[in-house]
Amino acid sequence: MENNNFRIALFIASANFLDTFFFKDNKETFSVNENVLKDHYSRVSVSNIIEFLKEINVITQSDNKLFLNNKKILDKYQKNSIKILLSFFYMYEIQARWVKSAYQGSQYVIEQLAGESSSVNSSIYHIFKEAELLDEQNDIEWWKDFQIFSQSLKDETSDVDKNKIGSDGEMLSYNYEKKIKRIDSPILASIKDSNLGYDIESKVNNNVDDKLFIEVKTSTEKISEARAFISRNELEVAKSKENYIFHFWSIYDRKKPKLAIIKKDKIKIIDEYIDLGSSNIETLSENFITFESDFHVVDGLE
């Protein structure tokens, strides 16, 4: 890729190519011939497009046939070609700082792309803008997937399934605020910055402007066996904010998720204002069973 404009053109042309030859007619394979290879999209040759798509693993080629890879990603993003390409691209660019920083949130990714003089990063920033991904709230699911992927790169022992469970719980709480409490525009803050000490910024109710901060804890274990791990940062933030609560989700039965809404003063270490000081303790745990009577099944979140 020779220059900034060409990188952008190649990405957009590749998206158009996927739309035309695969997504438009819902195809998973396409046969190429000499005439197709001589064609151009956005002044980019089809042969360059195919090589790029093969390089980032969107397609594979056998003789004159092209095959789409990873149908799960294709279906998940409803054949939005630019977002699909970006998903394959970040999985390809695993050494890039903007990919490695994504576990911390979108804010860190955008800062990496916008703040460096690299023409490559400038191109990628433009593509994020084209995909309307500069505001993470426009596509929460895409950013959540990127965050989980980046977390897996940060720590080889990182439990992807565990991270996904946590993400699922945050989405349950986000939908609870929107669909059950009917709060206007709650914010899933953790996808912008995972270091805030809370996951969701909502409101006490729609009649007041008082903010409500929600930290989400999720387990697939039975309530009698589940534990919530609360970080030092979360404890400190909880102490500093007036309207701060915990959502404990038991998704042992995913069809019947159970929620306990726990006020911060019911968490012993917060209520008694115990100071961790300079100790090496970074996380403390609370047993779900302590709040068994607070749990109830929540319907209507789909």
C-alpha positions in Angstrom: 0.0 0.0 0.0 1.8 3.1 -1.3 0.2 6.0 0.5 -2.5 7.2 2.8 -5.1 7.8 0.1 -4.5 4.5 -1.6 -5.0 2.6 1.8 -8.3 4.3 2.3 -9.3 3.6 -1.3 -8.3 0.0 -1.0 -10.4 -0.5 2.1 -13.5 1.2 0.7 -13.0 -0.6 -2.7 -12.8 -3.9 -0.8 -16.0 -3.2 1.0 -17.7 -2.4 -2.3 -16.3 -5.6 -3.8 -17.8 -7.7 -1.0 -21.1 -5.9 -1.3 -21.3 -6.5 -5.0 -20.1 -10.1 -5.4 -21.1 -11.6 -2.1 -23.5 -9.8 0.2 -25.9 -8.4 -2.4 -27.0 -11.9 -3.4 -26.1 -13.6 -0.1 -23.3 -15.7 -1.6 -20.5 -17.4 0.2 -18.5 -18.2 -2.9 -17.6 -16.4 -6.1 -15.8 -17.4 -9.3 -13.3 -15.0 -10.8 -12.1 -14.8 -14.3 -9.7 -12.6 -16.3 -12.3 -10.0 -17.0 -13.1 -9.6 -13.3 -9.5 -9.3 -12.4 -9.0 -6.5 -14.9 -11.9 -4.5 -13.4 -11.5 -1.6 -10.9 -13.4 -0.3 -7.9 -12.7 3.2 -6.7 -9.7 3.1 -9.1 -8.3 0.0 -7.3 -7.8 -3.1 -9.3 -9.8 -6.2 -8.4 -6.5 -8.2 -8.2 -5.2 -5.8 -5.5 -8.5 -6.1 -3.7 -8.5 -9.9 -3.7 -4.9 -10.0 -2.4 -5.8 -7.6 0.4 -8.9 -9.7 1.4 -6.8 -12.8 1.4 -4.0 -11.2 3.4 -6.4 -10.2 6.3 -8.2 -13.6 6.0 -11.6 -12.4 4.8 -11.5 -14.8 1.9 -9.6 -17.8 0.8 -9.0 -18.8 -2.8 -8.9 -22.2 -4.5 -8.2 -22.1 -8.2 -10.6 -19.5 -9.6 -13.0 -19.6 -6.7 -13.2 -17.2 -3.7 -14.7 -18.4 -0.4 -15.8 -16.2 2.5 -14.3 -17.0 5.9 -15.7 -16.8 9.4 -19.5 -16.8 8.7 -20.1 -15.9 12.4 -18.6 -12.4 11.9 -20.4 -11.9 8.6 -23.8 -12.7 10.1 -23.1 -10.9 13.4 -22.5 -7.5 11.7 -25.4 -8.0 9.2 -23.1 -7.8 6.2 -22.0 -4.3 7.1 -18.9 -4.6 4.9 -16.7 -1.9 6.4 -17.3 -3.1 10.0 -16.6 -6.7 8.9 -13.3 -5.6 7.2 -12.3 -3.7 10.4 -13.0 -6.8 12.5 -10.8 -9.0 10.3 -8.2 -6.2 10.1 -7.8 -5.8 13.9 -7.4 -9.6 14.2 -4.6 -9.3 11.5 -2.9 -6.3 13.1 -2.3 -7.9 16.5 1.0 -6.1 17.0 -0.4 -2.6 16.5 -0.7 -0.4 19.5 -4.2 0.7 18.7 -5.2 -3.0 18.8 -3.3 -3.8 22.0 -4.9 -0.8 23.7 -8.5 -1.6 22.9 -9.1 -3.7 26.0 -9.0 -0.3 27.9 -11.8 1.1 25.7 -12.5 3.0 22.5 -11.1 6.2 23.9 -7.6 4.7 23.9 -7.9 3.3 20.3 -9.1 6.6 18.9 -6.3 8.5 20.7 -3.8 6.1 19.3 -5.1 6.5 15.7 -5.7 10.3 15.9 -2.7 11.2 17.9 0.2 9.7 15.9 1.7 11.0 12.7 1.8 7.6 11.1 0.0 7.7 7.7 -1.2 4.1 8.4 -3.0 5.2 11.6 -4.4 8.2 9.8 -5.9 5.9 7.2 -7.4 3.6 9.8 -8.8 6.6 11.7 -10.5 7.8 8.5 -12.0 4.3 8.0 -13.3 4.3 11.6 -15.0 7.6 10.8 -16.4 6.2 7.6 -17.9 3.3 9.6 -19.4 5.7 12.2 -17.3 4.0 14.9 -15.7 7.1 16.5 -18.7 7.3 18.8 -18.6 3.9 20.5 -22.3 4.1 21.5 -23.2 3.8 17.8 -22.2 0.2 17.8 -21.8 -1.2 21.3 -21.6 -4.8 20.1 -18.7 -4.2 17.7 -16.7 -2.4 20.3 -17.4 -5.0 22.9 -16.1 -7.7 20.6 -12.9 -5.7 19.9 -12.4 -5.1 23.6 -12.6 -8.8 24.4 -10.2 -9.7 21.6 -7.7 -7.1 22.8 -8.0 -8.4 26.3 -7.1 -11.9 25.1 -3.9 -10.4 23.5 -2.9 -8.6 26.7 -2.8 -11.8 28.8 -2.2 -15.2 27.2 -4.0 -16.7 30.2 -7.0 -14.4 29.8 -10.2 -16.3 29.9 -12.1 -15.2 26.8 -15.2 -17.0 27.9 -15.0 -15.2 31.3 -14.6 -11.8 29.6 -17.6 -12.7 27.4 -19.7 -13.5 30.4 -18.8 -10.1 31.9 -19.7 -8.4 28.6 -23.0 -10.3 28.5 -23.9 -9.0 32.0 -23.1 -5.4 31.0 -25.4 -5.7 28.1 -28.2 -7.1 30.3 -27.8 -4.1 32.6 -27.7 -1.7 29.7 -30.9 -3.2 28.3 -32.5 -3.2 31.8 -32.0 0.5 32.0 -33.4 1.1 28.5 -36.2 -1.4 28.4 -37.3 -2.0 32.0 -36.6 1.4 33.6 -37.0 3.1 30.3 -34.1 5.5 31.0 -33.4 7.9 28.1 -30.0 7.1 26.6 -28.0 5.2 29.2 -24.3 5.0 28.4 -22.3 1.8 28.4 -19.3 3.7 29.8 -16.9 0.7 30.0 -16.5 0.4 26.2 -15.1 3.9 26.2 -12.9 3.6 29.2 -12.7 0.3 31.3 -10.8 2.1 34.1 -13.7 4.3 35.3 -14.7 2.0 38.2 -18.2 1.5 36.9 -19.7 0.1 33.7 -22.9 2.1 33.0 -23.8 5.7 33.5 -27.5 6.1 33.8 -30.0 8.2 35.7 -31.9 7.7 38.9 -35.0 8.2 36.9 -36.1 10.3 33.9 -37.6 13.0 36.1 -34.3 14.1 37.5 -30.9 14.7 36.2 -29.1 12.9 39.0 -26.6 10.4 37.5 -26.6 6.8 38.5 -23.4 4.7 38.3 -23.7 1.0 37.9 -21.0 -1.7 38.3 -22.0 -5.0 36.9 -21.0 -8.4 38.2 -22.1 -11.6 36.3 -21.8 -15.3 37.0 -22.9 -18.5 35.2 -22.7 -20.3 38.6 -25.7 -21.0 40.8 -26.4 -18.2 43.2 -25.3 -20.5 46.1 -21.8 -20.8 44.4 -21.3 -17.5 42.6 -19.0 -14.7 43.7 -18.5 -11.1 42.6 -14.9 -9.8 42.5 -14.7 -6.1 43.3 -11.5 -4.2 42.5 -9.8 -1.6 44.6 -10.6 1.0 42.0 -14.3 0.1 42.0 -14.4 0.3 45.8 -12.8 3.8 45.8 -15.1 5.1 43.0 -18.1 3.6 44.9 -17.1 5.5 48.0 -16.7 8.8 46.1 -20.1 8.8 44.3 -23.4 9.3 45.9 -25.6 7.3 43.5 -23.6 4.1 42.9 -25.1 0.6 42.8 -24.1 -2.9 41.8 -26.0 -5.2 39.4 -25.4 -8.8 40.3 -26.5 -11.1 37.4 -26.9 -14.8 37.8 -27.1 -16.3 34.3 -27.0 -19.9 35.3 -30.2 -20.2 33.3 -29.6 -17.8 30.4 -33.3 -17.9 29.4 -34.2 -16.6 32.9 -31.5 -14.2 34.0 -31.8 -13.2 37.6 -30.8 -9.7 38.9 -30.0 -8.3 42.3 -29.7 -4.6 42.6 -27.3 -3.9 45.5 -26.9 -0.5 47.0 -23.3 0.3 47.8 -23.9 0.5 51.6 -24.9 -3.2 51.5 -21.3 -4.1 50.5 -19.6 -4.4 53.9 -16.2 -3.0 53.0 -17.9 0.1 51.5 -20.4 0.6 54.3 -17.7 0.4 57.0 -15.4 2.5 54.9 -12.5 0.2 55.4 -9.3 1.7 54.0 -7.1 -0.7 52.0 -4.3 1.7 52.4 -0.9 0.5 51.0 -1.9 -3.1 51.2 -1.3 -5.4 48.2 -5.0 -6.3 48.1 -6.4 -5.4 44.6 -9.7 -7.3 44.7 -12.2 -8.4 47.3 -15.1 -10.8 46.8 -18.7 -10.9 47.7 -20.9 -14.0 47.7 -24.1 -13.8 45.6 -25.8 -15.9 48.3 -25.5 -13.0 50.7 -28.1 -11.2 48.6 -30.2 -14.2 47.7 -33.5 -12.5 48.7 -32.7 -9.6 46.3 -32.6 -11.7 43.2 -35.5 -11.8 40.8 -36.0 -13.0 37.2 -36.0 -10.3 34.6 -38.0 -10.7 31.4 -38.2 -8.6 28.4 -34.5 -7.9 27.8 -34.4 -9.5 24.3 
